[in-house]
Amino acid sequence: MAYLAAQHISSDHSPALSEMPAMQRRRVGRLGKMALQAAYWACDKAAQCPVIFASRYGDIAQSVEQLNQLAQSGMISPTAFSMSVHNAISALFSIARKDINSYTAIAAGGETLEAAFTEALALLADGASSVLLVYYDEPLPAPHHIFTDTADFPHAFACQLIKSEQGIHLSSRSSEQNNLAGLSDTAAVLHFLLSEQPECQHTVGSRTWVWQRNA
């Protein structure tokens, strides 16, 4: 698996997202704009390929806001609801680019990033020439913030992957540790991908994921 290109974004303000038509752009919140901006920066504009959007929680702030509205008034906005579902961002990206290739939305708890890369590997093994992978998340909002074990800042990054003899190898093994860390380790994996670091390990529960750079 070769790591071709990556762009990351971490900010307190919404990206301009000038690549997306205004009609679609107006529907997207800050986290979605971060994910889409990273996707546009990393994708090969001359080619279309399978796309994976991965997020542990998605735009959970919108979901919490709608639950509060539902509790107070018994009603929620259909438009707002349509943007709170987990595959909404990937759908908008597909519509804006007029791309009819496969799109996948993944959420797998603390192993979301590894699940996304595993899906990308499967697509490459199945014959895809390249895969665009986008990862994004943000801290849990109140009242769920008391359960957080994740990074304390919103973030998104994207990369385009192809088959290669040299690149990244991902595997897993059983672990005696009981580390429940999730997104807090995403930055460590991103550092590994962008550097010459030979290995990175991420333990979740009884499983350790091992990221290795092939010689």
BAZA-569041 format. One line per 5 residues: number of its first residue (from 1); their letters; for each residue x, y, z of C-alpha. Coordinates in Angstrom, 2 decimals. Example, Ala and Ser with C-alpha at 12.3 -4.5 7.8 and 13.67 -1.06 7.14 Angstrom:
# residues 2
1> as> 12.30,-4.50,7.80 ~ 13.67,-1.06,7.14
This chain:
# residues 215
1> mayla> 0.00,0.00,0.00 ~ 1.56,3.31,-0.98 ~ 0.81,6.56,0.74 ~ 0.66,9.11,-2.06 ~ -0.49,12.39,-0.61
6> aqhis> -2.14,13.83,2.48 ~ -3.60,17.10,3.64 ~ -4.69,17.74,7.21 ~ -6.70,20.48,8.74 ~ -7.16,21.43,12.39
11> sdhsp> -8.70,24.78,13.15 ~ -11.24,26.71,15.16 ~ -12.87,28.12,12.04 ~ -14.60,26.63,9.02 ~ -12.55,26.16,5.83
16> alsem> -13.61,28.17,2.78 ~ -14.40,24.98,0.80 ~ -14.45,27.00,-2.41 ~ -14.23,23.80,-4.49 ~ -17.81,22.85,-3.62
21> pamqr> -20.82,24.63,-5.19 ~ -22.43,27.11,-2.82 ~ -25.78,25.28,-2.80 ~ -24.20,22.18,-1.27 ~ -21.64,24.08,0.82
26> rrvgr> -24.33,26.01,2.72 ~ -25.72,22.74,4.12 ~ -22.45,21.66,5.75 ~ -21.35,22.43,9.30 ~ -17.80,23.13,10.43
31> lgkma> -16.74,19.51,10.89 ~ -18.18,18.49,7.53 ~ -16.38,21.38,5.82 ~ -13.12,20.26,7.42 ~ -13.60,16.72,6.10
36> lqaay> -14.60,17.89,2.62 ~ -11.76,20.40,2.38 ~ -9.23,17.71,3.24 ~ -10.87,15.41,0.67 ~ -10.69,17.99,-2.11
41> wacdk> -7.06,18.75,-1.32 ~ -6.02,15.09,-1.36 ~ -8.08,13.67,-4.23 ~ -6.80,13.25,-7.76 ~ -9.04,15.65,-9.67
46> aaqcp> -8.29,13.94,-12.98 ~ -9.52,10.52,-11.86 ~ -12.44,9.11,-9.91 ~ -12.05,6.23,-7.47 ~ -13.75,4.58,-4.48
51> vifas> -13.98,6.93,-1.50 ~ -14.05,6.10,2.23 ~ -15.22,8.62,4.82 ~ -14.44,7.47,8.36 ~ -15.46,9.11,11.62
56> rygdi> -15.91,7.69,15.09 ~ -18.81,9.99,15.97 ~ -19.61,11.91,12.79 ~ -21.30,15.28,13.28 ~ -22.57,14.38,16.74
61> aqsve> -22.95,18.06,17.70 ~ -25.80,18.34,15.18 ~ -27.41,15.18,16.56 ~ -27.28,16.50,20.13 ~ -28.76,19.83,19.03
66> qlnql> -31.63,18.05,17.28 ~ -32.31,15.86,20.32 ~ -32.54,19.02,22.43 ~ -34.96,20.55,19.92 ~ -37.01,17.36,19.89
71> aqsgm> -37.21,17.36,23.69 ~ -38.24,21.02,23.81 ~ -40.65,21.30,20.87 ~ -41.28,17.77,19.60 ~ -40.02,18.78,16.15
76> ispta> -36.72,18.77,14.26 ~ -35.65,20.17,10.92 ~ -35.68,17.53,8.13 ~ -32.79,19.35,6.44 ~ -30.72,19.36,9.62
81> fsmsv> -31.49,15.68,10.18 ~ -30.36,14.76,6.68 ~ -26.93,16.26,7.43 ~ -26.55,14.49,10.78 ~ -26.53,10.93,9.42
86> hnais> -23.14,9.28,9.10 ~ -22.99,9.09,5.30 ~ -24.22,12.63,4.59 ~ -20.77,14.12,4.00 ~ -19.73,11.39,1.58
91> alfsi> -23.02,11.76,-0.30 ~ -22.49,15.50,-0.73 ~ -18.95,14.92,-1.98 ~ -20.26,12.43,-4.53 ~ -23.03,14.75,-5.73
96> arkdi> -20.76,17.78,-5.98 ~ -18.16,15.86,-8.03 ~ -20.75,13.94,-10.09 ~ -18.87,10.81,-9.07 ~ -20.73,7.50,-9.37
101> nsyta> -17.97,5.36,-7.85 ~ -18.53,3.57,-4.55 ~ -18.67,5.59,-1.34 ~ -18.37,4.06,2.12 ~ -19.01,5.59,5.55
106> iaagg> -17.26,3.82,8.45 ~ -17.56,4.10,12.23 ~ -15.85,1.45,14.36 ~ -15.26,2.99,17.78 ~ -11.63,3.41,18.78
111> etlea> -10.58,1.33,15.78 ~ -12.28,3.49,13.16 ~ -9.05,4.56,11.48 ~ -7.79,0.97,11.23 ~ -11.18,-0.20,9.93
116> aftea> -11.05,2.47,7.23 ~ -7.57,1.46,6.08 ~ -8.60,-2.22,6.11 ~ -11.55,-1.35,3.85 ~ -9.19,0.57,1.57
121> lalla> -6.87,-2.44,1.35 ~ -9.82,-4.66,0.46 ~ -10.88,-2.29,-2.34 ~ -7.34,-2.24,-3.74 ~ -7.17,-6.04,-3.56
126> dgass> -10.50,-6.20,-5.38 ~ -9.07,-4.26,-8.31 ~ -9.44,-0.55,-7.52 ~ -6.52,1.44,-8.95 ~ -6.64,3.89,-6.04
131> vllvy> -8.76,4.74,-2.99 ~ -9.39,8.11,-1.37 ~ -9.65,7.86,2.42 ~ -10.92,10.73,4.60 ~ -10.87,10.69,8.40
136> ydepl> -12.52,13.34,10.58 ~ -13.81,13.82,14.12 ~ -14.24,16.32,16.92 ~ -14.63,16.23,20.72 ~ -17.88,14.96,22.19
141> paphh> -20.26,17.82,23.07 ~ -22.10,18.15,26.37 ~ -23.63,16.14,27.94 ~ -21.60,13.29,26.40 ~ -18.23,14.98,26.99
146> iftdt> -17.87,13.26,30.37 ~ -17.39,9.96,28.52 ~ -14.71,11.21,26.13 ~ -11.42,9.41,25.61 ~ -10.57,11.29,22.44
151> adfph> -8.54,14.27,21.22 ~ -9.72,17.66,22.44 ~ -9.72,19.39,19.05 ~ -11.63,18.98,15.76 ~ -9.49,17.48,13.01
156> afacq> -9.60,15.95,9.54 ~ -7.11,14.48,7.11 ~ -7.23,12.66,3.79 ~ -4.93,10.49,1.71 ~ -5.02,8.71,-1.62
161> likse> -3.78,5.11,-1.67 ~ -2.52,2.82,-4.43 ~ -0.99,-0.65,-4.61 ~ 2.77,-0.85,-4.27 ~ 5.52,-3.21,-3.13
166> qgihl> 6.80,-0.44,-0.89 ~ 4.46,1.38,1.46 ~ 2.47,0.78,4.65 ~ 1.66,-2.59,6.20 ~ -1.18,-2.88,8.76
171> ssrss> -1.72,-5.87,11.05 ~ -3.24,-6.67,14.44 ~ -2.46,-8.96,17.35 ~ -3.91,-9.83,20.74 ~ -2.76,-7.71,23.64
176> eqnnl> -2.80,-8.16,27.39 ~ -3.24,-4.42,27.83 ~ -6.64,-2.87,28.37 ~ -6.14,0.48,26.69 ~ -9.42,2.14,25.76
181> aglsd> -7.78,5.03,23.95 ~ -9.39,5.99,20.66 ~ -8.98,9.22,18.76 ~ -6.21,10.36,21.06 ~ -3.95,8.04,19.05
186> taavl> -5.06,9.29,15.64 ~ -2.45,12.03,15.70 ~ 0.25,9.44,16.39 ~ -0.82,7.40,13.36 ~ -0.96,10.53,11.19
191> hflls> 2.57,11.42,12.31 ~ 3.68,7.92,11.32 ~ 2.11,8.24,7.87 ~ 3.73,11.61,7.22 ~ 7.17,10.71,8.55
196> eqpec> 9.84,8.06,8.05 ~ 8.97,6.45,11.38 ~ 9.29,2.64,10.91 ~ 6.42,1.57,13.18 ~ 3.43,2.81,15.17
201> qhtvg> 1.27,0.79,17.56 ~ -2.30,1.51,18.65 ~ -3.91,-0.61,21.36 ~ -7.69,-0.71,21.80 ~ -9.06,-3.09,24.40
206> srtwv> -7.42,-6.50,23.92 ~ -6.13,-5.79,20.37 ~ -3.01,-3.95,19.23 ~ -2.83,-2.59,15.70 ~ 0.68,-2.41,14.26
211> wqrna> 1.43,0.08,11.49 ~ 4.75,-0.70,9.74 ~ 6.64,0.88,6.88 ~ 7.87,-1.64,4.31 ~ 11.51,-1.31,3.31
